[in-house]
Amino acid sequence: MPRFHFDLFMGTHGNLDEEGHEVVSLRAAELQALRSAGELARDRLLMGQEINSEDIRVEVRNEHRWPVLAVTISIRVERVGECSALDTSRLASPVRP
């Protein structure tokens, strides 16, 4: 069974998977990377930690430690109305049925 390494990165902080995990296929490794990235994002939000502009990234390497895919989750919050000179011409009016 192929071995894949799942390296986790949040912003500038990283955790390299030195041991790796046996996974049946590249597609299964992709699904595991998607699940891991989603769980990291969810856990940070549930714990009230700020994500700000830090991307959550899972990089997958094969048994030769060559990169084969990466999953990145980005959460951006853009607040409207907090600046003193808000350009209201760009805001759409509410749609009413």
C-alpha angles and dihedrals in degrees: 000000000000120000121223131188119217112204114193123210130181110181107307094342119094140181115200119210102225097173102043129199133259109245126175098234147351089260090055089049089051091052091048091050091050091049093048094049092048092048092050091052092046093048093050091050094046091050090052093244117152116245096182109159096337110122119216108223133181113193117195122208127187128233089280087054092245115143112254104168145347133209119204127188118193126187118189127181117200112186118208123206099024097102119082096233103047113177101225092182089079094055116095119228116244116272113237124197 
